[in-house]
Amino acid sequence: MGQLDILQPSRPLITAKTAPKAGRLVVISNRVPVPTASGAPAAGGLAVALDSALKAHGGLWFGWSGKTNDMPESATSLRTFGSVSYAVADLSRRDLEEFYHGFANRALWPICHYRLDLAEYSAQHTAGFFRVNGSFARRLAKLLDERDAIWVHDYHLIPLARALRDMGFSNRVGFFLHVPWPPADVASGLPAYEELLRSFAAYDLIGFQTALDAENFIGCIEQSGSGRALGDGWYEAFGRRFRVDAFPISIDTTAFAEEARLAEHNTVVKRVRGNLNG
C-alpha cells in the first residue's frame, strides 16, 4: 500500500452517478515553493518530492510565505498554476522567532536528530509553536472542503491535524516526517512531549523515512502508556486509531538516468574523462 492510499476514500463507488465527488489533495508544509511566472518551482528536497504528486492529483499547497507581517492573519495569498493552487500566509516577527527559530529549530530539530546537548528549552517558544499551528489551521480552514484529503509535512507542523480536529474537521489527514524520530528515552526530553504524541494521534496515517524511525515512534506511544497496537500497522492512542509505517522517499531514477545519458555528450564531461585517461 502506498503512502497516499490511506488518504483515498475507502467507501466503494456504486456508480458514477451516485458516487460523491472526490476532494482535492491538500498539501501543507512550512514553506511553499510557489512557481515563478515561468511556472518553475523553487528547488528543494521536499518540493521535489511533492511536486509530482500534486501535479498528478491536482490540488492545493498551503504554508508559510517566508515573509513577516505585522498583521499576519489579515490575508492569505492564493495563486494557481495549472491544476495546483498555492496558498501562502505570513507570520509575525514574534511568531517567526518563537515557532520557527525557537521551538522547531532549537528544541524539536536537535532532539529529533538525537542531539539533546544542542536543545534549548523555552516555555514561551513551546507556547508559540502550538499557537502558530493553530493560526495556520484557522487560515487553512477557510480553504478546505470536507472531501479534501490533507497531507501534512515535517516537524514544524506536527500539531496541525489536532488543531483542525478541534475545529470540527473530520477529513482524512496524513503526516510525513522528513527528519529522524528518536527512541523514547531521547524523544521524552522534548518539551510538551505528551502533547506532541497526542498531536500525532490526530492523524489517520503517520509516515516516516525509515523502519527504525517508525519503530521508535511506536515505542514512544507504547512506553508512554498512551496507546496500544491493534495489528497490521494500526494503533490506538488518545481515543483515536491511526496507521504507522515507513515510506522512504526515493529519487526520480528515470530522470537521473537520462541526465547521465545526456552527460556523455557534454563538453566538460568529455574533458574530465580525457584528463583522467579513462
N, C-alpha and C positions, 0 to 999 in steps of 0.2 A: 504494500500500500504506500503510495507517495504522500508527501507532506501535505499536499493540497486536498487529498482525497477526503479527509475527515471534515473538510470545510464545505464539501458538496452536500446538497440536500440528500438525506437518507430515505425519504419517502419515495416510493416508485411512482413514475409518471404513468397515469392511466391512459390518457390520450392527450394529444397536443392541445385540444380544446379545453380540457378540464384542468390541466396542469397549471400551477401558479407560475408566473413569470419569474425566472431566476434573477437574483440580485447581482450586484457588481462584486468584483474583488476589490476590497479596500485595504490598501497597504499603509501602515503607519510606521514611520521611522523618525529618529531625532532630526536628521537632515534630509531634505528632499532635493534630488538632482533635477531641478526644473530645466527643461531643454532651452537652448538658446533660440534665437529667431530662425536659425538654420535647422532646428529640430534635433541637434546633437545634445545629449545629456552630459552632465559633468561626470568625469571619470571617478571611479572609486569601487572598492571591493563589493560593498553592499549594493551599490547602484547597479553594477554589472550583474550581480546575482539575481536581482529582482526585475530588471528591465524586461527580460524576455518573457517572464511570467505575466507581467502586467500587459505587455503588448499582445500576448496570446489570448488573454481573458478579457482585456479591456477593464476599465475601472477608474479608481481614484487613488492618488498617492497623497498622503497628508503628513505634515510635520512642521518643524521649526524652519523659519525662513533664513536663519543665520543672522538676523538683524535684531537690534534692540529698539524699543519704542516706549515712550512714557505712558502711552495708553495702549498696551499690547492686545487687549481684548476688544478693541474698538472695531477691528475688521480682520477678515481672512481673505487673502488674495487667491483667486482661482483662475487658472489658465488651462486651456485644453489643446492638446496636440494629438491629432488622430483619434484613437479610441480611449486615450488616457487623459484624465484631468489631474492637475497638480494644484493642491491647496496648501498654502503656507501661512503660518501665523508668527507674529513677532513675539519676543519676550521682553520683559522689563529688565533693566540693569540688575535689579535685585534678584529677579528670577534666574537670570543667567549665572550670577555668582553662586547662589545657593543650590540651584538644581543641577546645573551643568558643571561648572568649575568646582562646586562644593561636593555634595553627596555623591553624584555619579562618578566623578573622576578622582576624588580624593579619598573616598571610602569604598564604594562599590567596585570600581575597576581594580584597585590594588588587591582587595580580598578575593575577587574572582580569579586573580592571577596568583593566588597563594602568597601574597606579599603583605602579611599582617604588619610587618615592620614599616611599611610605607603608608599605611592607612591613617587618615586624620578623622577625628570624631567631633561632630558638632550637632547639638540638638537643633540649632537654627537651620543648618543645611539639611538635616533629615526632614524637618517640617516643610522646608521649601521644596524638596524633592516630591513629596506627596501632593503638595499644593499645586505645583506646576502640572503634574499629571492630571489632577482634577480639572485644571484650567483647559488643558488640551482636550479632555473628554467633553467638556461643555461646548467647545468650539466645533469639535468633530460631530457632536450630536445634531447640530443644525444641518449637516450634510448627509446624514445616514438615512437609509431606508431599512425597514425591518427585515428585508430579504437579503441584505448585503452580507457577504462573508468577509470577516475582518481578520487581517493578518498583521500582528504587531511584531516589531523587530528591535531587539537588543536591550541591553541592561538599563538604558535611560528610561524605558517606558514600561517596566515590569508592572507598576500599579494601574496601568491604563484600563485593562479589562474590568478590574474591580470597580473603578470609578464609573464605567459605563453600566455595570450591573446595578450599582447603587442608584443610577438614574432610571432604571427600569428596562434597559435594553437586554433582550434575550437572544440576540444574533449569535451565530456560530463565530467564535473568536479563537484564533490560533496565535501562538507565540513562538518566536525562534530566537535563541541566544547565540550571538556571534562571537562570544568570548567563552573561555572555560567556565565550568562551575565546580567549586572545590568540595571536598568531603565535609561532613557535618562539623567536625572539630575545628575546621577553618571557617566555614561559612557562618557558624554560630557567633563568630566575632563581629558580624555585621550589626550596625545599629538597626533597630527595628526589625530584627531577624524574623520574629514570628509574623509581623505584619507583611513582610515580603513573601513568606511562604503562603500566607492567606491570599495575597495578591496573585501569586502563581495559580492557586486553585480556582481562580475566577475564569481561567481559560478552559477551552474544550480540548486543546491539543498543545503540549509543550514540547518543542523540538530543541535538540542540542546537536553540536557538531560531532561529538564522539560518543561511543557507548559508555566510556568512563564518566563523562560529564553527566549523562543520563542516570547512571548508577549512583553517582554522588548525590544528585538531587533526590532520587528515590530514598537514599539513606537519610537525607535531611528530613523528609516527610515522615518516615517510619520512626527514626530515633527521637524526633521531637514529640512523638505520641499524638500527632495531629491527623494521621491518616493511615491507610492500610491498602495492601494490594488486593485487587479483585481478579487478577489473571488476565493474560493476553495483552499486557501492556497498559491495562486500565487501573486507576487508583481512585480512592475516595478520601477526601480531606476537607475539613471545614464545611461539611454538608454538601459538597459538590463532587461530581465524578468527572475525571479527565484522563486523557491518554498521554503517556510519556514515551518518547522514543528518540533515537539518534538519526539525523538526516544530514550526513556530510555534504557540504556544498562542493560540487565538482567544477572543473573548468570546462569551457567550450572546446572539447577536443577537436572537433571538425575545423573550427576557426584557427586553432593553433597549428594544426597540420597544414592548412592552406597557407598560413604565414610562413611556415618552414619551407614549403614548396616554392613559394614566390621568392624567398630569400636566396635560392640557388642562383638566381639571375641578378642579384643585387651587386652593384659595383664594389661596395665596401666589403661585402662578404667574400667576393672573389679575391680582393686584395689581401684580406686577412688570411684566407686559405693559402694563397700563394706565399705569404710571408712565413707561414707555419710549415711549408713544404708538405702539405697533405696530412 
